Amino acid sequence: MKSLGIDVGSSSVKVSLLDIESGKCVASSTNPSSEMPIKALKSGWAEQSPQMWWQYVCEGIRKIGAEHELSDVRSIGITYQMHGLVCLDKDGEPVRDAIIWCDSRAVDIGRKAMEAVGKEKCLEHLLNSPGNFTASKLAWVKDHEVGNFAATCRFMLPGDYIAYRLSGDIHTTETGLSEQILWDFRQERRADFVAGYYGIPLEMIPDTVPAIGVQAYTDAGTERLLGIPEGTPISYRAGDQPNNAFSLNVLDPGEIAATGGTSGVVYGVTDVPKADSLSRVNTFVHVTHDKNAPRYGILLCINGTGIMNAWVRRNFAPSMDYSRLNEMAAAAPAGSDGVCVLPFGNGAERVLENRSTGAAVSGLDLNRHGLSHVLRATQEGIAHSFRYGIDIMKGMGLKPDVIRAGNANLFLSPLFRQTLATLTGARIELYDTDGALGAARGAALGAGFYKSREETFASLEKMGTVEPCEADRAVMEESYGRWKEELERRLDTRR
């Protein structure tokens, strides 16, 4: 028996086939070979065609089906880029291109909603500012594209759209409603007051299904088109960051999932529904949430992380691969002999209250410091930014004991891993997994083929463990203190 996982990103679509019994990946396909295009008709806009996502989902499934029998697929899981807006007409066709996660056109609409609804009510019930989330994007369509809004019968997230194309049924999840700023955490129900403020008819909002559990079944059209049997359950759905946490077995309070690609993301699980008063991090319903065992995901996103590391390599050592750069960085002492790097050079940072300090290097002594100091300070500066955000999350009730990450990107650097463990005091565990495989595992659990958490993750391969280095703790705390002081000085000049 097999389980199929679909990961719809903004760069590509990955499809993976999981053998349920062994828990091993049988096949994977990532499409297209180059990045999917993002339309930016105006500055700050970002749109993609939902039909394009579906095209590459089908392409990936067919490529796997060319070598493996898809009649053996028994469950399907979907993960997707969060916060996107897909509008469908009465015939189930997209009214316009999707407004995706990185589109910022609705920021001012969300700000005005915060003021009109009231900051206290938003933070108490939504745990977030209405910001640039899906409902705010739809309000933009209502205000600026009257015809498109009038033609919209249902709106949904990217993953809801793919589930609809596979089954013909339209649903979302409680997790998805929280991504759309349409979940009332205090009342444990849909936040109809947000829709009411924006003038969004309630009948436009899909009914909810469990994030983990049978949500719908594939239809005859999917069997004809892709060879997956009609009646196959779609039994898992989650946004990319909650799914990354699930993929890494991050389900209980105190557990944290982290990624270090172009941006850095920390997603921690707590059982306390608490907001950050400055909205520097965001809280969502986690995929394993239950009223009797509440689980919430606190999401921290730092734009300037991996891109800072890549910038240093491109401009100072373009002929070196990252492995060699990591070796050179490790040659400098812990704390980088006073060199300090702020990595926030990739636009405004939500964790800094939507301000940008710009990337910066300070403490540089031209007679004493060399490239190794700059390389180490860069990785330490990125780890400091993670620590800065995690401290905010601690103030919201998160108590990090373990950080789990895929063995990829920045986490391939032993120096970065060790520095982050020492700065946070948390054990770091590295695993061999990805989003599509996580969705496939979730689907097998949701369809009942796995009976427990232990069975679901029994085959998850741990690649290594990193413990905090007590010998470096004092010097790293001193380094972090200098880094934070420099950051706050720069923030003060931008108030």
N, C-alpha and C positions, 0 to 999 in steps of 0.2 A: 504494500500500500504506500501511496505517495501523498505528500502535501505540497501545494504550490504556493509560493510567496511572491507577491508583486510589490515592488518598491518604486513609486512614482515620484521622482525628484524633479527639480527644475533644470538639471543638466542632462539627465538620462533616466531611462526606465530599466530597472534590473528585475529579472525573473529568475527564481531559483526553485529547484525541485528537491524536496527532502524525502529521504527514505524514512518512513515513520518508525519502523522497527529498530533500525540501527542508529537513527538520528543523524545520519551523515548526508552531506550534500551530494546529490547525484549529478546535477548539471546546473549551470547558470548561463544566462545570456544578458548582456548589457547593450542597450540600443538607444540612440544611434551611435556610430563609432566616434563621431565628433559631438560636441555639446549641442543640445536642442536650442533653437533660437529663442530669445526673449525680445519681445517687441517693446520699444521704449519710444512711444509717439511724442512724449514730452518729458522734460527732466523730472526724475522721481517716479516715473510710471514704469510698470513692468507687467506685461501680459503674455499669455500663451494660449494656444488653441487646445481646448479639451479633446477635440478629435485627434490632435497630434499625439497626445498621451495615449489614447486608445490605440492608435496606429502602432505605436512602439510596444505597447502591451501585447498586441496580437503578434507582432513580429518576433518578440522574445519567446512567446509561447510556441509559435510555429517552429522556431529554430530548435527548441528543446524537443518538440514533438517529432522532429525529423530523425532523432536518434533514440527517443524513449517513448514508450507506450503511454499515452495520456489517458487512456481508458482506466488506468490504475490510480488516477488522482481521486482522492477521497475527501479532500478539504482544500479551501482556498483562503489565504489571508492577504490583506492589503495594508500597506503603509504608504504615506504620502506627505508631500510638502504641506506644512500647516498653513492655516489662515487664509487660504485662497478662496475666491468667490467664483462659483459656476452658476449661471442663471439659465434655467430651462424654460421653454415655452410650453404651450398646451400639448404639443406633439412630442415633447421630450427632447427637443433639439436645442442646442445652445443658442441663446439670444445674441451673445457677443463673446469675444474672447474672455478667458478667465483673467481676473485681476489677482495676481499671485502675491505670495507672502512678502516679497521685498518691495512692493509698490507702496509709495508713501503718500499718495494723493489724499487719503482720508485722515491724515494726522490732525488737521485743524478741526475737522468734523468731530473727531473723538475728543479733542480738547474742549470744544464747546459743549459737548454732551456731558462731560465731567462737571463743568460749571453749572449747567442747567439742572441736571439730575441731583447734583450735590456730591462733593468729594467724599464726605462721610458715608453716604449711602452706597456709592460705587465701591469704596474700599471694604465696607462691611459686607455687602451682598455679592459683588463681582470679584473681589480681591484684586482688582486691576483697574486701571483707567480704561475707558472704552477705546482709547488709542486708535490704532490702525487695524483693528481686528475685522473679521469678516462682516459683521453687521454694520460697522462704520463704512466699509467699502460699498455695501449695498445702499446705504444712505446717500453716498456720493452718486451712485447711478440714479437714484430717485431724484436727486436735486439737479443733475446735469444731463441725464439722458432719459427724458420723460417717456419717450416711445419705448425704449428698451425695458424700463421698469414696468410699464403697462403690459408689455408682452410677457413678462416673467410670471410663471405660475408657481415654480419652486426654485429655491436656491440651495446650494449645498457646497460641501468641501470637495477638493479633488478626489479623495478616496471614495466619497459617497458616489461620485460620478462614475468611477470605474466599477463599483459594485452594481450600480444601475445598469451599465452596459452589459455586464455579465448575467444579470438576473431579470431585468425589467422592473425591479422594485426600487422605490426611493425611500431611503431611511438615512438617519444619522445616528450618532451615539451621544451619551452624556458627556463623554470626553470631548467629542466634536463640538457640542454646544458650548463647552467652556472655551474652546479655541475661538469660537465666533463671538465671544463676550455675551452669550445668551444663556448662561447658567447662573442661577442664584445659589451660592454656596450656603447661605444661612438657611434658606427654605428647602434646600435639596430638591429643586425643581427648575423648570425652564424660567428664564428671567424675562417674562412677558413685558415688564415695565421698560426694558431697553427697546424692544420692538415697538412698544407704544410710543415712546419718545421719538423714535425715528420714523414713525408712520409706516411700519412694515406690517402688512396683514399677517395674522398668525397662521392662516392656512398656507402661506408660502413656506413655512418651516416644516421640514420633514419630521415624522414621528421617530422616536428613538428605539434602538435595538441594543442589546448588550455588546460591549466592545469585544468581550471574549464569550462566544456562544453562537449558536446558529442564528444568523441574521436574515438570510435569504438563500435561495437555491438557483443554480444556473438554469437557464432556459434552453429550449430546443435550438434557438438561434446560435447560442454559444457552442452547442454540440456540433452543429453543422459547420460553423466557422472555424472552430479551434480543435475539435475532437475531444473535448472534455465532456464527460457524460452529463446529460440533462439530469438535474436533481442533485448535483454535487453541492454540498453546503458551503456557503461563504460564512466563515465562522470566526473571523478576527478582523478588526479594523482599528488603526491607530495612526496619529500623526507621527512624523519622523522622529521627533525627540522622545515622546513617550515610548515609541516602539524601540528606539535605540536602548532605552533603559530596560524594557522588557527583554530585548535580545540578549542583554548582559545579565539577566536574572536580578535586576534591581527592582524589587517589589515591596520591600519593607522599610519602615522608618529608619533613618540613619544610613541607608545605602545611597550611593551616588554613582551616576553614569557620567562619563566625560568624553568629549571628542576634541581633537586638536587639528582640524583641517585648516582651510582658509580662515575661518572664524573658530573661536573656541566656545564650546557649549558645556555647561555643567547642569545636570538635571538631577535633583535630589528628591527623595521621597520622604514625606512626613505624614503624620496623622492629625496635624493641627492646621485647621483652615485659617491662616493668618496672612494679612496683606502687608507688603512693604509700603509704608506711608508715602514714600517718594516714587513708587512704581519703578524701581530700578531693576527688579526681577518680576517675573510673572508666575502666577499660580494657576494650574489646570487640574481637572479631574484626572487621576491616573487610571490606567487601563484596568487595574485590579480593584478599583474603588468599590466599596459596598457600604451601605448605610450603617451596618453593624460592625464593620471593620474599615473605617475611612482611610483612603489613601489619596494623597494629593502630590502632584509633581511641581516643584519649584524650579523654574527655568531661568538660567543665567546665560546670556549670549554676549560674547565679547568679539567685536568685529576685527580688532587688530591683534591677531595672535599668529597663526601660521603664516599669514601674509607678511608679517613683520620678519619672520625667520627667512621667508623666501626672498624678501627685498634685500636683506643683508647678504645672502648668498649671491644673488644676481648682481649686486653692485660691488661687492668686495672680494668674492671668490667664485666667479662664474664657472671656472674650470673644475671645481671640486664637487663631488657628490655629497649628499647629506651625511653619509657615514663618516667621511673624512672630516667634514665640518664639526660633527659631534665629537670626534677625537680631539680636534684642536681646541674646542670649547672646554673639554674636560682637563686640558693642560693648565688652564688658569685656576687659581684657588677659589674655593667657595666664597661667595660674596663679591667676586670679580675685582678684588682689590679696590673697592669703592666706585667702580664704574656702574652707572645706573641707566637703564633703558626703559622708557615709557613706550609701550607698543601701540598706543591709541592713534594710529595714523591712517585709519581706513574709514573716516567719517564720524558722525556723531555716535556716541555710545550711550545706550539706554542705561547701563549700569552707572554712568556718570551724569544721569538726569538729562540725557539727550544733548550733552555737550561734547565737544572735541578738544582735547588738549593739543592735538597733533603729536606725532611721534617725536621723541627727543632722547638725546644722549647727554648725560651730565657726569661730572666727576672725572673726566678724561684728562690724564696727565700725559702729554705727548712725549715726555722723557722716560716714562716708566711703563706705559701700557701699549700693548700690541693687538693684533687681530684676535688672538685667543681670548683676551679680556672682553672685547666687544662681542664676540660670538657667545661667550658664556653669559655676559650681562643680558644679551638678547633673550636667551632661553630662561634665565632667572627672572627677567622682567615679565615675560609671559606667565611664568608660574606665579609671580607676585600678583598679576592681574586676576588669576584664578583665585588666589587666596583672598584678595580684596572682595570679590564677589561672594565667595563661600562664607566670609565673615558676615555679610549681609544676610545670607540664608540662615546662618546660625541664629541671628536675631529674630528670625521668624519661626524658630522652634526646631530647625533641622540640626541634628547632632551627627555629624559625619563620622562613621567608623571605618568605612571601606569605600574606595573609589574604584569602579570597574570601567575598563576601557577596551576598545578593540586594539589589537597590536598593529597600529597603523599611524601614519602621519607623525605628529610630534611625539607620540608615545613610543615611536621606534627609537627615540633618543634615551639612552640610559641616564644621562645627566638630567634631562627634563623630568623623567619619571622620579628620580631620586629627590630632586629639588622640590617637586610638588608634594611628595609624601612627607618630607621633612617639614615643609611650611605648614601643611594642614594637619599633621599628626595622624593622618589616615593611611591605612594599608592600601596599596594599589595592586589590583589584580588585572592581568591582561588576558584577553580571550580571543579565540579565532572564530569570529562570527561577523555578520553584517545585517543590514535591515531586512533584506528579502528573506534570509534564512530565519530571522526572528519572527517575521510575519507567518512563515510556513509553520514554525513551531507553535505559534499562538493559535493558528487555525486547527492544528491537530489537537491541541488542548480544548479549544472551543467546541470541536466536533465530538469530543469524548474519547478520542483514541489514546490520548494521555490522560491519566486519572488524577494526577497531582503535579504540583510544582517540581517535586523531586524527579518524577518520571520525565517531565518536559525537558528539564535541563541536565539530565543524566549524561548526555553525550556532549555537552558543551565543553570544549577543550580549553583548559587553562594553559596559557603559554608561559606564565611566570608571575611571581609575586615580589613586590618591592615594599620593604618596611622603612619607616622613618629612620634617618641616620642621627642618632643622639649626639655623635661627635660634632656634627655640623649645625645642630639646632641653634646654638647661641649666635654664631656668626650669621646664620640665615635670618634670624629674628632681627639682628642689627641691620642687615642689608634691607630687609623688608621695611623697617622703620624709616630708613633713608629714602627708599623708593616712595613710600606713602607720603612722606613729608614733601617730596618734590612734586608728587601728583597734586596734593592739596594746595600747594603754592600756586601751581598753574591753574587749578580750578578757581581759586580765589580771584585771579586776574580776569576771569571770564564771567563772573557773576553779574 
